[in-house]
C-alpha cells in the first residue's frame, strides 16, 4: 500500500516503523515506549480520518489503512481504549443513543460508563472520531457560506438536504458521516433539520445576524417549495425553448420543400410553444418576486431591530448626560429669570441714589443762586445798617489777575464758582 499524503515522514523509516508496529508494552514496564506509540498512533488515526473524509472507523479498517507490507499495527486496540478514555472517540451506538428522539441523555450517559456493554475492544465495533467530526462541521459551514450563503433572493439560510449533500463530497465521504456532521451542527445551534410539505428534508442554517440557534419555520418550508416549483419551471422553460427552436427549423424546411400545409401546422405548434413559454416566464418571475419579498421581510426585521437598538442607545446617552425635555425647559426658564434680574439691576443702578443731596434739588439751588447774584431777592426783614468796609477797586473783591478777565454772567459760572464768589462778597 502506497503512503498517503497525510502520512508522516517517519512512515518511510523501516526501522522506526518496525518498532511502532509492534505490540505496545505496559506503561509500568516502559513508560517512554508506551507514550511514544500512543502519541504516534493517535496522530495517525486523526490525520487518517480527516484525510479520508471519514470520521467512522473500526479496528479492522484501521489495520487495513495502516498496513505496511506484511506488518499491521498491533497496538490499535490499546490506542482505541486510550482515546475512549480521553473522550476523542465514542462508539457509534453511543452517538445514536445520544441523538435519538425517544431516548434521553440519562440513558446515553449510563451507556457511556460501560464500554464493555458495547464491546469497545471488539474488532467489528464502529467508532466515531469526534475531532474529525468537528473539523468536518467547520468545513461544511464554510462550504455552505461559499455555495449558498449569498443567494440573490436573500433566502440562503434554507437549503435542501440533497443539494448540500451533492456538494459536500470534498468534506465527507458517506451519507452516514454527513448526517453525523449535521447532528453536530444541530447541537451547536448552527443548523436545524426540518421537513417540507412533501416530506423532503430541508436544512435551515443560522443567519449571520441571528442571536439564537437556527429555527425551522413554515415560512422556510414555503421557501423550499417555491424553489422546487421554480426549478421545475426552469426545466420546462428550457424544454419549451428547445421545442420552439426545432419547430422553427422544421417550418422553414417545410417551406423550402413546398409543403405549405405541413409548414402551417408546424408554425401553429411553434406559436403555441411560444405562448406556453411566455406564460411560464411570467410564473417564474412571480415566484422569484415572492422569494425576494420573503427575504426583504427578514431584512426589514433587521432594520427595525437596528432602529430599536439605536433609539435605546440614544435615550441612554441622553440620560447619562442628564438631558431631558423637562430639564432643558427648567434650565431655560432659569436663564430667562436670571436675564430679567440682570436687566432690573442695570436699570436700578442707572437711576442714581435718591437723597444723596439731602433733599435739596439742583433746580431749586440754581434758582436761589441766581436770585442772590442778581440782587433781586427781597429779604423778608429789613437789614440793619452796618459799618461796611470800603468798596474794593477790583470786581467783587477778586485779585488783580481775575479782575482783568472779562466778566462772565452767573449762568456761565459753575455752582462752586458762584458759592465762592458769594463767600467773598459776604466777607
C-alpha positions in Angstrom: 0.0 0.0 0.0 1.5 3.3 -1.1 1.9 6.1 1.5 -0.9 8.6 1.7 -0.2 12.3 1.6 -1.2 12.7 5.3 1.4 10.0 6.4 4.3 11.4 8.4 7.9 11.2 7.2 8.5 8.5 9.8 6.4 6.1 7.6 9.4 5.7 5.3 11.8 4.7 8.0 11.7 0.9 8.1 13.5 0.5 11.5 11.4 3.2 13.2 8.1 1.8 11.8 9.1 -1.8 12.8 9.2 -0.7 16.4 5.9 1.3 16.1 4.1 -1.6 14.5 5.0 -3.9 17.4 2.8 -4.6 20.4 2.8 -1.8 22.9 4.2 -2.6 26.3 2.6 -1.8 29.6 3.2 1.8 30.8 4.5 0.4 34.1 7.1 -1.6 32.2 8.3 1.1 29.8 6.5 4.4 30.0 8.6 6.0 27.3 7.7 3.3 24.7 4.1 3.4 25.8 3.7 7.2 25.5 5.6 7.3 22.1 3.4 4.7 20.5 0.2 6.1 21.9 1.1 9.6 20.7 2.1 8.4 17.2 -1.0 6.3 16.6 -3.4 8.9 17.9 -1.9 11.3 15.4 -2.2 8.7 12.6 -5.8 8.0 13.4 -6.7 11.7 13.4 -4.9 12.5 10.2 -6.2 9.4 8.6 -9.9 10.1 9.4 -9.6 13.7 8.2 -7.6 12.8 5.2 -10.0 10.0 4.1 -13.0 12.3 4.9 -14.5 9.6 7.1 -14.9 10.0 10.9 -16.2 6.4 11.2 -13.7 3.7 12.0 -13.2 0.2 13.2 -10.1 -1.6 14.4 -10.1 -3.7 11.2 -10.5 -0.6 9.0 -7.5 1.0 10.7 -5.4 -2.1 10.3 -6.1 -2.1 6.6 -5.5 1.7 6.3 -2.2 1.5 8.2 -0.9 -1.8 6.8 2.8 -1.6 5.8 3.8 -4.6 3.8 3.3 -7.6 6.0 3.1 -5.5 9.2 -0.1 -4.2 10.8 -0.3 -2.0 13.9 -0.6 -4.4 16.9 -1.3 -1.7 19.4 -4.6 -0.3 17.9 -7.0 -1.8 20.5 -5.0 -0.3 23.3 -4.8 3.1 21.5 -8.6 3.0 20.9 -9.2 2.4 24.6 -6.9 5.3 25.5 -8.8 7.6 23.1 -12.2 6.5 24.5 -10.9 7.4 28.0 -9.9 10.8 26.8 -13.2 11.4 25.0 -11.7 11.7 21.5 -13.6 8.5 20.4 -17.0 7.2 21.2 -18.9 4.3 19.9 -21.3 4.9 17.1 -24.1 3.3 19.1 -23.5 5.8 21.9 -23.7 8.7 19.4 -27.0 7.4 18.0 -28.5 6.9 21.5 -27.5 10.4 22.5 -29.2 11.8 19.4 -32.2 9.6 19.4 -35.6 11.4 19.7 -37.0 8.8 22.1 -34.1 8.1 24.4 -32.9 10.8 26.8 -29.5 11.9 27.9 -29.7 9.8 31.1 -29.7 6.5 29.3 -26.9 7.7 27.0 -24.8 8.8 30.0 -25.3 5.4 31.6 -24.2 3.7 28.4 -21.0 5.8 28.3 -19.8 4.5 31.6 -19.7 0.9 30.3 -17.7 0.3 27.1 -17.9 -3.4 28.0 -21.6 -3.3 27.1 -20.8 -2.2 23.5 -17.7 -4.3 23.3 -15.3 -1.4 22.9 -12.3 -3.6 22.0 -14.3 -5.7 19.5 -12.7 -5.6 16.0 -16.1 -5.0 14.4 -17.2 -2.3 16.8 -17.7 1.0 15.0 -16.4 4.2 16.5 -16.7 7.9 15.8 -13.7 10.2 15.9 -15.0 13.4 17.4 -12.1 15.8 16.4 -12.7 14.8 12.8 -16.4 15.5 13.1 -15.6 18.9 14.5 -13.3 19.7 11.6 -15.8 18.4 9.1 -18.5 20.6 10.6 -16.3 23.7 10.2 -15.6 22.7 6.6 -19.3 22.2 5.9 -20.2 25.6 7.2 -17.5 27.1 5.0 -18.9 25.2 2.0 -22.5 26.4 2.8 -21.3 30.0 3.1 -19.4 29.8 -0.2 -22.1 28.0 -2.2 -25.4 29.1 -0.6 -24.9 31.9 1.9 -25.1 34.7 -0.6 -28.2 33.7 -2.6 -29.6 36.6 -4.6 -33.1 36.0 -3.4 -32.0 36.7 0.2 -33.1 33.3 1.5 -29.8 31.5 1.5 -30.4 30.1 5.0 -32.8 27.5 3.6 -31.0 24.7 1.7 -32.4 21.3 0.5 -30.7 18.4 2.2 -30.0 16.7 -1.1 -28.5 19.9 -2.6 -26.0 20.3 0.2 -25.0 16.6 0.2 -24.3 16.7 -3.5 -21.8 19.4 -3.0 -20.3 18.1 0.2 -18.1 15.4 -1.4 -15.0 17.4 -0.5 -15.9 17.3 3.1 -17.5 13.9 3.9 -17.2 10.5 2.1 -20.6 9.0 3.0 -24.2 9.9 3.7 -23.9 8.5 7.2 -21.0 10.7 8.0 -22.9 13.7 6.5 -25.8 13.0 8.9 -23.5 12.9 11.9 -21.9 16.2 10.9 -25.4 17.8 10.6 -26.3 16.4 14.0 -23.1 18.0 15.4 -24.1 21.4 13.9 -27.6 21.0 15.2 -26.2 20.5 18.7 -24.3 23.8 18.4 -27.4 25.6 17.0 -25.8 26.4 13.6 -28.4 24.3 11.6 -31.8 22.7 12.1 -33.2 19.9 10.0 -36.9 20.3 9.0 -39.3 18.7 6.7 -41.1 20.2 3.6 -44.7 19.6 2.9 -43.8 16.7 0.7 -41.7 15.1 3.4 -38.3 16.1 1.9 -35.6 17.1 4.4 -34.7 20.8 4.5 -31.9 22.5 6.3 -32.1 25.9 8.0 -28.8 27.5 8.8 -28.3 30.2 11.4 -28.1 33.7 9.9 -25.1 35.9 10.4 -27.0 38.3 12.5 -29.2 35.8 14.3 -28.6 35.7 18.1 -30.3 32.4 18.9 -30.0 28.9 17.4 -31.4 28.2 13.9 -35.2 27.6 13.9 -37.1 25.9 11.0 -40.5 27.5 10.4 -43.4 27.2 8.0 -42.0 30.1 6.0 -38.8 28.1 5.5 -40.8 25.2 4.2 -42.6 27.6 1.8 -39.2 28.9 0.5 -38.2 25.3 -0.2 -41.5 24.6 -2.1 -41.1 27.8 -4.1 -37.6 26.9 -5.1 -38.8 23.4 -6.2 -41.5 25.0 -8.3 -39.0 27.4 -9.8 -36.6 24.5 -10.6 -39.4 22.6 -12.3 -40.4 25.7 -14.3 -36.9 26.3 -15.3 -36.6 22.8 -16.8 -39.9 23.3 -18.6 -38.8 26.6 -20.0 -35.6 25.1 -21.2 -37.6 22.3 -22.9 -40.0 24.7 -24.5 -37.2 26.9 -25.8 -35.6 23.8 -27.5 -39.0 22.8 -28.8 -39.8 26.2 -30.3 -36.3 26.3 -31.9 -36.8 22.9 -33.5 -40.3 23.8 -34.7 -39.0 27.0 -36.3 -36.3 25.0 -38.1 -38.9 22.4 -39.3 -41.2 25.1 -40.5 -38.5 26.7 -42.6 -37.5 23.3 -44.0 -41.2 22.5 -45.0 -41.5 25.9 -46.7 -38.3 25.2 -48.7 -39.7 21.8 -49.8 -43.0 23.3 -50.8 -45.1 21.6 -48.1 -47.3 24.5 -47.2 -49.8 22.6 -45.1 -47.1 21.0 -43.0 -45.4 24.3 -42.6 -48.7 25.8 -41.4 -49.2 23.1 -38.8 -45.6 23.4 -37.6 -45.9 27.2 -37.3 -49.2 26.8 -35.3 -47.3 24.5 -32.9 -44.5 26.9 -32.6 -46.9 29.7 -31.7 -48.5 27.6 -29.0 -45.0 26.7 -27.7 -44.1 30.4 -27.6 -47.3 31.2 -25.7 -46.6 28.5 -23.2 -43.1 29.7 -22.8 -44.3 33.3 -22.2 -46.8 32.0 -19.6 -44.1 30.1 -17.7 -41.7 33.0 -17.8 -44.4 35.1 -16.0 -45.0 32.3 -13.5 -41.2 32.1 -12.8 -41.0 35.9 -12.4 -43.8 35.9 -9.9 -42.2 33.1 -7.8 -38.9 34.9 -7.9 -40.6 38.1 -6.7 -42.2 36.1 -3.8 -38.8 34.9 -2.7 -37.4 38.4 -2.8 -40.3 39.6 -0.7 -39.7 36.9 1.9 -36.0 37.9 2.0 -36.9 41.6 2.3 -39.2 40.8 5.2 -36.2 39.4 7.1 -34.1 42.5 6.2 -36.9 44.8 7.3 -36.9 43.0 10.6 -33.2 43.5 11.0 -33.6 47.2 10.1 -36.4 47.6 12.7 -34.2 45.9 15.3 -31.4 48.3 14.4 -33.7 51.2 14.8 -34.8 50.0 18.3 -31.2 49.4 19.3 -30.2 52.9 18.1 -33.2 54.5 19.9 -32.3 52.8 23.2 -28.7 53.8 22.9 -29.7 57.4 22.1 -32.0 57.6 25.1 -29.4 56.0 27.4 -26.8 58.6 26.2 -29.2 61.5 26.9 -30.0 60.1 30.4 -26.3 59.6 31.1 -25.6 63.2 30.3 -28.7 64.4 32.3 -30.6 65.7 29.2 -34.4 65.6 29.0 -37.1 68.0 27.7 -38.2 68.7 31.2 -34.7 69.5 32.5 -34.0 71.7 29.4 -37.2 73.6 29.8 -36.5 74.2 33.5 -32.9 75.4 32.7 -34.2 77.8 30.0 -36.7 79.2 32.5 -33.9 79.8 35.0 -31.8 81.5 32.3 -34.8 83.8 31.4 -35.3 84.7 35.1 -31.6 85.4 35.5 -31.6 87.7 32.4 -34.6 89.6 33.7 -33.0 90.1 37.1 -29.8 91.4 35.4 -31.8 94.0 33.5 -33.6 95.1 36.6 -30.3 95.5 38.4 -28.9 97.5 35.5 -31.9 99.8 35.4 -31.8 100.4 39.1 -28.1 101.3 39.0 -28.6 103.8 36.1 -31.2 105.8 38.0 -28.9 107.1 40.7 -29.3 107.1 44.5 -32.2 109.2 45.9 -31.5 111.5 48.9 -27.8 111.8 48.3 -28.2 115.7 48.1 -30.0 115.9 51.5 -33.3 116.6 49.8 -32.1 119.7 48.0 -32.9 119.7 44.3 -30.4 121.1 41.9 -33.1 123.2 40.2 -34.0 125.0 43.5 -30.4 125.6 44.3 -29.7 127.1 40.9 -32.7 129.4 41.2 -31.7 130.6 44.6 -28.1 131.3 43.5 -29.5 133.3 40.5 -31.6 135.4 42.8 -28.7 136.1 45.2 -26.3 137.1 42.5 -28.8 139.3 40.6 -29.8 141.1 43.8 -33.5 140.5 43.0 -34.3 138.6 46.1 -36.0 140.9 48.7 -35.3 140.0 52.3 -38.3 139.4 54.4 -36.8 141.6 57.3 -35.1 144.9 57.0 -31.3 144.7 57.1 -29.6 146.8 59.7 -27.1 149.4 58.5 -23.7 148.0 59.0 -20.3 149.7 59.1 -19.2 148.2 55.9 -15.6 148.3 54.5 -14.8 150.5 51.6 -15.6 149.1 48.2 -12.7 147.4 46.6 -11.2 148.7 43.4 -11.4 145.3 41.6 -14.6 143.4 40.7 -16.2 141.6 43.6 -13.0 141.6 45.6 -11.2 139.4 43.1 -7.5 139.5 42.6 -6.0 141.8 40.0 -5.5 138.8 37.7 -9.1 137.7 38.0 -10.4 141.3 37.6 -8.7 141.7 34.3 -10.6 138.8 32.8 -13.8 139.6 31.0 -16.6 139.1 33.5 -19.0 136.1 32.9 -22.6 136.1 33.6 -23.9 134.0 36.5 -25.4 131.5 34.1 -21.8 130.8 32.7 -20.4 130.1 36.1 -20.4 126.7 37.8 -22.1 126.1 41.1 -18.8 126.1 43.0 -17.7 129.3 41.5 -20.9 131.0 42.4 -20.6 129.8 46.0 -17.0 131.0 46.2 -17.9 134.5 45.0 -20.8 134.7 47.4 -18.5 133.9 50.3 -16.1 136.6 49.1 -18.9 139.1 48.9 -20.1 138.2 52.4 -16.6 138.6 53.8 
